[in-house]
Amino acid sequence: MSRARAFGRYVPSVRGPVPKLVVASMVSVVLIASCGSTDTPPPSGVRVETTGDGFLLDGDPWWPTGLNAYQLGTDWSVNEGCGAQVDLDAYFKALPDSSITRFDLYSSMAVDKDTGQLDFGPLDAVFDAAQRHDQLLVPVLASGEGACEDLTFKDRDWYEQHWDEPGAVATGADAKSMSYAQWLDTAVVRWGGRSSLAGWELMGEPETSYCGNDSCAWQDRVCPDDAAAVLRTFFDAAGARLRALDPDTPIWAGLAGGGQCGAQGQEYEFVARSDGIDVLDYHDYGPVGVPLPGDPDNGLARRIAQARAVGKPLIVAEIGEEAGSCRTLSARAADLKAKVDAQRTAGTAGALFWSFVPDPRTDECTLDIGPGDPLFGLLGKLPDQSSTSASTR
């Protein structure tokens, strides 16, 4: 989701109809990934596979549900964090078994805020806690908007030529200068193969446009003619790079799906055919009571049809509706259950709600999902998928 930072928390920005190499050798990457102490257990195998229209978990058809919880890696004693700190055991314990949690696994969260050196402890803790509670994770490797990183929008040129530029060695005070490609290598070597890993997301809401002014508001961005080709090439290359290190874990695109630059209309299908991605996405912040939001060119119904055409599952990776001072949490849960049921019938492959926070603003009208929210109970009651194509990619 496109976000702005406010008092250490995310708040949703206004959305419109179109919202928004050379690196260290593998030996160096392995050394980087092993820096710091950890009691992380060894990898125990990938559990999730994709089919032409869905997922398998441990070999069985699976229609996953879960939450976005972007701030799980926040540890104020170590890193600068991204939002409030979460009690990891309490969070994962509250979820039904084998729920998916999508969270931010950014290089900025692996840097000690005082020394500038790498410290993987807060991120290791997320994987360890998920494994203890039989939960599944989709880590997002970077933010298209730059939120919780350097706050710099990644424009067209970044996707064409800057993502795999040489970065710092990242073992000392220059850790903040690690390139995206170097972070991808480091993260996949360190956490690839974990039994709690359901997928990797290459980029949160990528958009291959140019900022139109200093504010870089989405309304003012300029979309070049080659935006889709640049985005497709990025997915081809970054996906191949990731798959060389972890050949089995599904790779999510992170596309918002609402007509952003690089994936507008038919361009979405062109990009979706990249061999570097296995799972397609749509982010739903549409009106209450409208299960298939958006227009004929960029709406959810079109994205489902395009996913079918390329033979890949499409998950609604962010579904957000406001509650709190404007309506009750139970009313929101009932509305979202009806929406998700209809989306599943239409052909989606799963649903993740936006967004868990440990400190919900119950006296405001927000997208916050706090501890004890009725949506936690809803996750275990959404209908199981009884039939899914068993042909894996």
Solvent accessible surface area in square Angstrom, and as a share of the most:
residue,aa,sasa,rsa
1,M,12,0.05
2,S,10,0.06
3,R,36,0.13
4,A,50,0.39
5,R,93,0.34
6,A,32,0.25
7,F,208,0.87
8,G,38,0.37
9,R,34,0.12
10,Y,13,0.05
11,V,43,0.25
12,P,54,0.34
13,S,39,0.25
14,V,120,0.69
15,R,62,0.23
16,G,23,0.22
17,P,116,0.73
18,V,59,0.34
19,P,9,0.06
20,K,6,0.03
21,L,80,0.40
22,V,102,0.59
23,V,34,0.19
24,A,34,0.26
25,S,69,0.44
26,M,89,0.40
27,V,109,0.63
28,S,40,0.26
29,V,0,0.00
30,V,78,0.45
31,L,114,0.57
32,I,3,0.01
33,A,5,0.04
34,S,73,0.47
35,C,40,0.24
36,G,55,0.53
37,S,109,0.70
38,T,64,0.37
39,D,134,0.69
40,T,36,0.21
41,P,52,0.33
42,P,106,0.67
43,P,88,0.55
44,S,79,0.51
45,G,37,0.35
46,V,49,0.28
47,R,53,0.19
48,V,1,0.01
49,E,73,0.33
50,T,4,0.02
51,T,5,0.03
52,G,27,0.26
53,D,71,0.37
54,G,2,0.02
55,F,1,0.01
56,L,12,0.06
57,L,22,0.11
58,D,87,0.45
59,G,46,0.44
60,D,91,0.47
61,P,60,0.37
62,W,33,0.11
63,W,17,0.06
64,P,1,0.01
65,T,15,0.09
66,G,0,0.00
67,L,0,0.00
68,N,1,0.01
69,A,0,0.00
70,Y,8,0.03
71,Q,2,0.01
72,L,3,0.02
73,G,0,0.00
74,T,6,0.04
75,D,34,0.18
76,W,135,0.47
77,S,91,0.58
78,V,24,0.14
79,N,0,0.00
80,E,119,0.53
81,G,11,0.11
82,C,1,0.00
83,G,8,0.08
84,A,13,0.10
85,Q,77,0.34
86,V,13,0.08
87,D,94,0.48
88,L,29,0.14
89,D,60,0.31
90,A,55,0.43
91,Y,7,0.03
92,F,0,0.00
93,K,156,0.66
94,A,57,0.44
95,L,10,0.05
96,P,44,0.28
97,D,108,0.56
98,S,19,0.12
99,S,4,0.03
100,I,1,0.01
101,T,0,0.00
102,R,9,0.03
103,F,1,0.00
104,D,6,0.03
105,L,0,0.00
106,Y,3,0.01
107,S,26,0.17
108,S,39,0.25
109,M,1,0.01
110,A,0,0.00
111,V,4,0.02
112,D,26,0.14
113,K,83,0.35
114,D,117,0.61
115,T,78,0.45
116,G,13,0.12
117,Q,91,0.40
118,L,20,0.10
119,D,46,0.24
120,F,2,0.01
121,G,31,0.30
122,P,7,0.05
123,L,0,0.00
124,D,5,0.03
125,A,39,0.30
126,V,0,0.00
127,F,0,0.00
128,D,25,0.13
129,A,0,0.00
130,A,0,0.00
131,Q,56,0.25
132,R,150,0.55
133,H,47,0.21
134,D,59,0.31
135,Q,2,0.01
136,L,0,0.00
137,L,0,0.00
138,V,0,0.00
139,P,0,0.00
140,V,5,0.03
141,L,1,0.00
142,A,3,0.02
143,S,4,0.03
144,G,1,0.01
145,E,32,0.14
146,G,0,0.00
147,A,6,0.04
148,C,9,0.05
149,E,50,0.22
150,D,100,0.52
151,L,118,0.59
152,T,80,0.47
153,F,25,0.10
154,K,22,0.09
155,D,39,0.20
156,R,27,0.10
157,D,38,0.20
158,W,39,0.14
159,Y,2,0.01
160,E,89,0.40
161,Q,91,0.40
162,H,73,0.33
163,W,15,0.05
164,D,24,0.13
165,E,74,0.33
166,P,95,0.60
167,G,31,0.30
168,A,20,0.15
169,V,107,0.61
170,A,1,0.01
171,T,70,0.40
172,G,23,0.22
173,A,83,0.64
174,D,92,0.48
175,A,1,0.00
176,K,134,0.57
177,S,70,0.45
178,M,17,0.08
179,S,14,0.09
180,Y,20,0.08
181,A,0,0.00
182,Q,3,0.01
183,W,4,0.02
184,L,0,0.00
185,D,4,0.02
186,T,0,0.00
187,A,0,0.00
188,V,4,0.02
189,V,49,0.28
190,R,34,0.12
191,W,0,0.00
192,G,14,0.13
193,G,14,0.14
194,R,2,0.01
195,S,22,0.14
196,S,2,0.01
197,L,0,0.00
198,A,1,0.01
199,G,0,0.00
200,W,0,0.00
201,E,0,0.00
202,L,0,0.00
203,M,0,0.00
204,G,11,0.10
205,E,11,0.05
206,P,4,0.02
207,E,8,0.03
208,T,0,0.00
209,S,1,0.01
210,Y,71,0.27
211,C,55,0.33
212,G,41,0.39
213,N,69,0.35
214,D,157,0.81
215,S,86,0.56
216,C,16,0.09
217,A,36,0.28
218,W,46,0.16
219,Q,108,0.48
220,D,65,0.34
221,R,38,0.14
222,V,85,0.49
223,C,57,0.34
224,P,27,0.17
225,D,154,0.80
226,D,55,0.29
227,A,2,0.02
228,A,10,0.08
229,A,50,0.39
230,V,11,0.06
231,L,0,0.00
232,R,55,0.20
233,T,85,0.49
234,F,1,0.01
235,F,0,0.00
236,D,57,0.30
237,A,43,0.33
238,A,0,0.00
239,G,0,0.00
240,A,60,0.46
241,R,53,0.19
242,L,0,0.00
243,R,52,0.19
244,A,87,0.68
245,L,53,0.26
246,D,9,0.05
247,P,80,0.50
248,D,87,0.45
249,T,0,0.00
250,P,1,0.01
251,I,0,0.00
252,W,1,0.00
253,A,0,0.00
254,G,0,0.00
255,L,3,0.01
256,A,4,0.03
257,G,2,0.02
258,G,16,0.15
259,G,0,0.00
260,Q,9,0.04
261,C,6,0.04
262,G,0,0.00
263,A,5,0.04
264,Q,65,0.29
265,G,12,0.11
266,Q,103,0.46
267,E,59,0.26
268,Y,0,0.00
269,E,21,0.09
270,F,89,0.37
271,V,0,0.00
272,A,0,0.00
273,R,113,0.41
274,S,0,0.00
275,D,120,0.62
276,G,2,0.02
277,I,1,0.01
278,D,8,0.04
279,V,0,0.00
280,L,0,0.00
281,D,0,0.00
282,Y,11,0.04
283,H,11,0.05
284,D,1,0.01
285,Y,47,0.18
286,G,19,0.18
287,P,86,0.54
288,V,81,0.47
289,G,60,0.58
290,V,59,0.34
291,P,43,0.27
292,L,64,0.32
293,P,8,0.05
294,G,60,0.58
295,D,71,0.37
296,P,121,0.76
297,D,82,0.42
298,N,21,0.11
299,G,2,0.02
300,L,0,0.00
301,A,56,0.44
302,R,64,0.24
303,R,0,0.00
304,I,6,0.03
305,A,52,0.40
306,Q,4,0.02
307,A,6,0.04
308,R,150,0.55
309,A,58,0.45
310,V,24,0.14
311,G,39,0.37
312,K,33,0.14
313,P,2,0.01
314,L,3,0.02
315,I,0,0.00
316,V,0,0.00
317,A,0,0.00
318,E,0,0.00
319,I,1,0.00
320,G,4,0.04
321,E,7,0.03
322,E,80,0.36
323,A,3,0.02
324,G,23,0.22
325,S,76,0.49
326,C,68,0.41
327,R,55,0.20
328,T,84,0.49
329,L,60,0.30
330,S,70,0.45
331,A,41,0.32
332,R,2,0.01
333,A,11,0.09
334,A,64,0.49
335,D,47,0.24
336,L,2,0.01
337,K,72,0.31
338,A,65,0.51
339,K,7,0.03
340,V,1,0.00
341,D,42,0.22
342,A,37,0.29
343,Q,1,0.00
344,R,62,0.23
345,T,120,0.69
346,A,28,0.22
347,G,31,0.30
348,T,6,0.03
349,A,1,0.01
350,G,0,0.00
351,A,1,0.00
352,L,0,0.00
353,F,0,0.00
354,W,14,0.05
355,S,3,0.02
356,F,6,0.03
357,V,4,0.03
358,P,38,0.24
359,D,58,0.30
360,P,43,0.27
361,R,49,0.18
362,T,89,0.52
363,D,116,0.60
364,E,81,0.36
365,C,49,0.29
366,T,12,0.07
367,L,14,0.07
368,D,15,0.08
369,I,1,0.01
370,G,5,0.05
371,P,90,0.57
372,G,73,0.71
373,D,4,0.02
374,P,53,0.33
375,L,0,0.00
376,F,18,0.07
377,G,42,0.40
378,L,12,0.06
379,L,9,0.05
380,G,51,0.49
381,K,153,0.65
382,L,10,0.05
383,P,50,0.31
384,D,127,0.66
385,Q,31,0.14
386,S,106,0.69
387,S,88,0.57
388,T,22,0.13
389,S,47,0.30
390,A,80,0.62
391,S,73,0.47
392,T,60,0.35
393,R,140,0.51
